[in-house]
Amino acid sequence: MALALTACGGGEKHEGANVDGKAEAGSPQLTITPGNGEGRAAPDVGVTVKVAGGTLDQVVVTRKGKPVEGEMSADKTTWQSRTLRPGSQYQVQASARSPKGKTASASSAFGTVKAGNELAITDVTPSSGKVGIGMPIMVTFNRDVGDRKAVEKALQVRSEKPSVGAWKWTDDQHVIFRTKNGTYWQPNQKVTFTAKLSGVKSGKRTYGVSDVGHTFKIGDAHMVTVNTKTHRLVVKKNGVKVNGWGISAGRGGRIRNGVDVYQTTSGVHLTMGKENPAIMTSEWMGVKPEDKANGGYKDIIPFAVRISDSGEYIHSMAATTWAQGRENVSHGCVNSPPGKAEWYFSFSYLGDPVVITGTDRDLPWNNGWGYYQMPWVKWLRGSALGQEINTAG
């Protein structure tokens, strides 16, 4: 339903619709959609205001007295709002002017249809705080997303310093943003994630009902490189080496489902969390801790920084200091001297890159936050819109 109202110049104002379809010659004609009195307007369609015979002067759409975002066309003949909140009441005021100065005004009040099912975001990581230059943005929804394109279009990432990245859906409830291969976030800046989800239709009678926004800070550029052949770990801050030490990586030699699970994985890892202490057991590979003959173990490990979901950490290990810098003897973790491990535990951010080389076992892209392991072209295929995003705000 559309509502068309016209008014002549010189201050005379016509209240109500132009029923007979005739208007004063030369006056602009305004059309507002949804029309006045509409009670079940589609939230995902929004508000459209058009003018014939002139240009728009002003369009104001409000909900509970607060303005609604919208965009004017370059020729100022069309104004389109963003999506609208389901089950809400809206008011529209619009004015236009003809080339000869004649004016017109129009208004509309309408309601949007209620959501049969509500789409919401249940988790955003990171939600705040200071993180590393490799930090992805991971979003979880409360239900399956049917129209991924519509929802992805509502997700915005803005940074103070420009980066290029893209979203990838890992399933119907999870989507992840990361920067392009070979690049990371530039250090020491703010990044804002906004989901303009209110009114977005993701399935039959399923709409987003509220927007979500989070701001976090990228800290200094922390880069860790680990060479399992030379048994050395190097830490750089903003391109300058600040520490380094001898390590002992995975010794290898235990095959499970065709994989040598005692080898440390090579590739771009990201720090995922800190545990002090971490409880490490052989149960992850199906061996009870008390089964010592079959390699069972249970250790309480201080100052552990997780770098994968398969049990890999950079952590303190006093018992293997004899091997650190000389030989690989661990179950796959990066054993470090106690003092160095404690230092790194305090130094590291969530999302710092840890690049490991020297082994035959590659880190799968979906092992922890190994997202930089996936080639960029393939990552883009996981985007519903299939496009790169420039985050420059």
C-alpha positions in Angstrom: 0.0 0.0 0.0 1.3 3.5 -0.9 0.2 6.9 0.3 0.5 9.8 -2.2 0.0 13.3 -0.9 0.5 16.6 -2.7 0.4 20.3 -1.7 0.7 23.4 -3.7 3.2 26.3 -3.1 2.5 29.5 -1.4 1.8 27.9 1.9 -1.5 26.3 1.1 -1.4 22.7 2.4 -3.7 19.9 1.5 -4.5 17.4 4.2 -5.2 13.9 3.0 -4.6 11.9 -0.2 -5.0 13.2 -3.7 -8.1 11.0 -4.2 -8.9 12.1 -7.8 -5.3 11.8 -8.9 -5.1 15.4 -9.9 -2.7 17.9 -8.3 -1.9 21.5 -8.9 0.1 21.9 -12.1 3.8 21.9 -11.3 3.7 20.7 -7.7 5.7 17.7 -6.7 4.0 14.4 -5.9 5.2 12.4 -2.9 4.6 8.6 -2.4 5.3 6.9 0.9 5.5 3.1 1.2 4.2 1.6 3.5 1.0 3.7 3.4 -0.8 5.3 6.3 -2.6 2.8 8.5 -0.7 -0.3 7.3 -0.6 -2.7 10.1 1.5 -5.6 8.8 4.3 -3.9 6.9 7.3 -6.1 6.0 10.3 -5.2 8.3 12.9 -6.3 5.7 11.4 -4.0 3.0 11.7 -0.8 5.1 10.4 2.6 4.2 10.6 4.1 0.7 9.8 7.7 -0.1 9.6 8.8 -3.7 8.9 12.1 -5.5 7.8 12.9 -9.0 8.1 16.5 -10.4 10.7 17.6 -7.9 13.3 16.7 -5.3 13.1 15.6 -1.7 13.9 18.3 0.9 13.7 16.1 4.0 12.6 12.7 5.1 12.3 11.8 8.8 11.3 8.3 9.9 11.0 7.7 13.6 10.2 4.9 16.1 9.4 5.9 19.6 10.7 9.4 18.7 14.1 8.1 17.6 15.2 8.5 14.0 15.7 5.6 11.6 18.7 5.4 9.3 18.1 5.9 5.6 19.8 6.9 2.4 18.9 9.5 -0.2 19.5 8.8 -3.9 22.0 10.9 -5.8 19.2 12.7 -7.7 17.2 13.3 -4.5 14.1 11.6 -5.8 14.1 8.5 -3.6 14.9 7.9 0.1 15.2 4.3 1.4 15.4 3.3 5.0 17.2 0.4 6.6 15.3 -2.6 7.8 12.7 -2.0 10.5 12.1 -3.6 13.9 9.3 -6.2 13.8 6.1 -5.5 15.8 6.8 -1.8 16.0 5.0 1.5 15.1 6.7 4.0 12.8 5.9 7.6 11.7 7.1 9.2 8.5 7.3 12.9 7.6 8.5 14.0 4.1 8.8 17.2 2.1 9.7 18.0 -1.5 10.2 21.0 -3.8 9.6 21.4 -7.5 12.1 23.2 -9.8 9.9 26.3 -9.7 9.8 26.3 -5.9 6.4 24.7 -5.2 6.4 22.5 -2.1 4.6 19.4 -1.0 4.5 17.4 2.3 3.3 14.0 3.2 3.1 11.7 6.3 2.4 8.1 7.1 2.0 6.1 10.3 2.1 2.3 10.1 3.0 -0.9 12.0 5.3 -3.8 11.1 4.5 -7.4 11.3 5.6 -9.3 14.4 8.3 -11.9 14.2 7.1 -15.5 14.4 10.7 -16.6 15.2 13.4 -14.3 16.5 16.9 -14.4 15.1 19.5 -13.2 17.6 23.3 -13.2 18.2 24.2 -15.2 21.3 27.9 -14.6 21.2 30.6 -12.4 19.6 34.3 -13.1 20.1 36.0 -10.8 20.9 33.4 -8.6 22.5 35.8 -6.1 24.0 39.3 -5.7 25.4 42.7 -5.7 23.7 43.6 -8.5 21.3 46.3 -9.6 18.8 46.7 -8.6 15.2 45.5 -12.0 14.0 42.2 -12.0 15.9 39.2 -13.2 14.0 35.6 -12.0 14.7 33.4 -15.1 15.5 29.7 -14.7 15.6 27.1 -17.3 16.9 23.4 -17.1 16.2 20.6 -18.6 18.3 19.1 -20.5 15.4 19.9 -21.6 11.8 20.2 -18.8 9.4 18.3 -19.5 6.2 19.1 -16.4 4.1 22.8 -16.1 4.7 23.1 -13.3 2.1 20.6 -11.0 3.9 22.2 -11.6 7.3 25.8 -11.3 6.1 24.9 -8.0 4.4 23.8 -6.7 7.9 27.2 -7.5 9.4 29.7 -4.5 9.4 33.3 -4.4 10.4 35.0 -1.0 10.7 38.6 -0.2 11.7 40.5 3.0 12.2 43.3 1.7 9.9 42.2 0.0 6.7 42.3 -3.8 6.3 40.8 -6.2 3.8 38.9 -9.3 5.1 35.9 -11.5 4.5 33.3 -13.5 6.2 33.1 -17.3 6.1 30.1 -19.4 7.2 31.3 -22.6 9.0 27.7 -23.8 9.4 24.2 -22.3 9.6 24.8 -20.7 13.0 28.4 -19.6 12.9 30.2 -17.0 10.7 33.8 -15.8 11.0 35.6 -12.7 9.8 39.4 -12.6 9.3 41.8 -10.5 7.3 43.3 -11.5 4.0 46.1 -14.1 3.8 49.5 -12.4 4.2 48.0 -9.5 6.2 46.8 -9.0 9.7 45.1 -6.1 11.5 47.3 -3.1 11.8 48.4 -2.7 15.4 47.1 -0.2 18.0 43.7 0.7 16.7 40.0 0.3 17.4 37.8 -2.2 15.5 34.0 -2.0 15.6 31.7 -4.9 14.8 28.0 -4.0 14.2 25.2 -6.3 13.2 22.3 -4.3 11.9 20.1 -7.3 12.4 16.8 -5.7 13.4 14.2 -6.4 10.6 16.5 -8.7 8.6 14.5 -11.7 7.3 16.5 -14.9 7.6 13.6 -17.4 7.0 9.9 -17.9 7.0 8.4 -15.5 9.6 11.9 -15.2 11.1 13.4 -11.8 11.7 16.2 -10.2 13.6 14.7 -8.1 16.4 17.7 -6.0 17.6 21.0 -4.7 16.5 24.3 -5.7 18.2 27.5 -3.8 18.5 31.0 -4.4 20.0 34.2 -2.5 20.0 37.6 -4.0 20.7 41.2 -2.8 20.4 44.1 -4.3 18.5 47.2 -4.1 20.6 50.9 -4.1 19.6 51.9 -6.5 16.8 53.1 -9.7 18.5 54.6 -12.3 16.2 56.0 -15.6 17.4 57.9 -18.0 15.1 58.8 -21.5 16.2 61.3 -23.7 14.2 61.0 -27.3 15.4 64.2 -28.3 13.5 66.5 -25.7 15.1 64.4 -25.9 18.4 64.2 -22.1 18.6 61.3 -19.7 19.4 61.5 -16.0 18.6 59.1 -13.2 19.8 58.8 -9.9 18.0 56.9 -6.8 19.0 56.1 -4.3 16.3 58.7 -5.9 14.1 61.5 -5.9 16.7 62.8 -9.0 18.5 62.0 -8.8 22.2 62.7 -12.3 23.4 63.7 -15.8 22.3 64.6 -19.2 23.7 65.3 -22.8 23.1 62.2 -25.1 22.9 61.3 -28.8 22.7 58.5 -29.6 20.3 56.6 -32.8 19.6 58.7 -35.9 19.3 56.4 -37.8 16.9 56.0 -41.5 16.7 52.4 -42.1 17.8 50.0 -42.7 14.9 46.3 -42.4 15.5 43.8 -42.5 12.6 46.7 -42.1 10.2 48.1 -39.0 11.9 51.2 -38.7 14.0 49.6 -37.0 16.9 52.9 -36.5 18.8 54.1 -34.2 16.0 53.6 -30.4 16.5 51.5 -29.0 13.7 53.1 -26.6 11.3 51.3 -23.5 10.1 49.8 -20.2 11.3 48.3 -20.7 14.7 46.6 -18.1 16.8 46.7 -17.9 20.6 43.3 -18.9 21.9 43.5 -18.6 25.7 45.6 -18.9 28.8 45.5 -21.5 31.6 47.5 -21.4 34.8 47.6 -24.3 35.4 46.4 -26.4 32.5 45.5 -30.0 33.2 46.8 -32.1 30.3 46.0 -35.8 30.0 46.3 -38.6 27.4 42.5 -39.0 27.4 42.3 -36.8 24.2 43.9 -39.7 22.3 41.8 -42.4 24.0 44.4 -43.5 26.6 43.6 -43.4 30.3 46.2 -41.5 32.4 46.9 -44.6 34.5 47.8 -46.7 31.4 51.5 -45.7 31.6 52.5 -48.7 29.4 50.5 -47.3 26.5 51.7 -43.7 27.0 49.1 -42.5 29.5 49.8 -39.3 31.4 48.2 -36.6 33.4 50.2 -33.4 34.1 49.5 -30.1 35.8 51.2 -27.5 33.6 51.8 -23.8 34.7 51.7 -20.8 32.3 50.1 -22.5 29.3 49.0 -20.5 26.2 46.7 -22.5 24.0 47.4 -22.4 20.2 45.1 -25.2 18.8 42.1 -27.4 19.7 44.3 -30.6 19.5 46.0 -29.9 22.8 48.9 -27.7 21.6 50.3 -25.0 24.0 53.3 -22.9 24.5 53.9 -23.7 28.1 56.4 -24.1 31.0 58.1 -27.5 31.4 60.9 -27.6 33.9 61.3 -31.4 33.4 62.5 -31.0 29.8 64.9 -28.1 30.1 67.7 -30.5 29.3 66.1 -31.0 25.8 65.0 -27.4 25.1 67.1 -26.0 22.3 68.4 -29.5 21.5 65.8 -32.2 21.0 62.0 -32.6 20.5 60.6 -34.7 23.3 57.1 -33.4 24.0 53.6 -34.8 23.1 53.2 -32.0 20.6 53.3 -28.9 22.7 56.1 -26.2 22.6 57.9 -26.9 25.9 59.7 -23.7 27.2 61.9 -22.8 30.2 59.7 -21.8 33.2 60.9 -18.2 33.3 60.4 -17.6 29.6 56.9 -19.3 29.7 55.8 -17.1 32.5 57.0 -14.0 30.6 55.2 -15.1 27.5 52.0 -15.9 29.5 51.9 -12.2 30.6 53.0 -10.8 27.3 50.7 -12.5 24.9 47.3 -11.3 23.7 44.4 -13.4 22.5 44.8 -13.7 18.7 48.5 -13.4 18.4 50.0 -15.3 15.4 52.3 -18.2 16.2 53.9 -19.5 13.0 55.4 -23.0 13.4 57.7 -24.6 10.8 59.7 -27.8 10.5 57.2 -30.7 10.8 55.3 -32.9 8.3 52.0 -32.4 10.1 50.1 -29.3 8.9 47.6 -27.5 11.1 44.0 -27.9 9.6 42.2 -24.7 9.1 39.4 -25.8 11.5 41.7 -26.9 14.3 41.2 -24.2 16.8 41.6 -20.8 15.1 43.8 -22.0 12.2 41.8 -19.9 9.8 44.8 -18.4 8.0 45.7 -22.0 6.9 42.9 -21.8 4.3 43.8 -20.1 1.0 42.1 -16.8 0.5 40.2 -17.8 -2.7 38.7 -20.8 -0.8 37.9 -18.6 2.2 35.9 -16.3 0.0 33.8 -19.1 -1.3 32.5 -19.5 2.3 31.1 -16.0 2.1 27.4 -15.8 1.1 28.1 -12.6 -0.7 31.5 -13.8 -2.1 33.2 -10.5 -1.6 36.1 -8.9 0.1 35.4 -6.2 2.7 37.5 -3.0 3.1 37.2 -2.2 6.8 38.3 1.5 6.5 35.8 3.5 8.5 
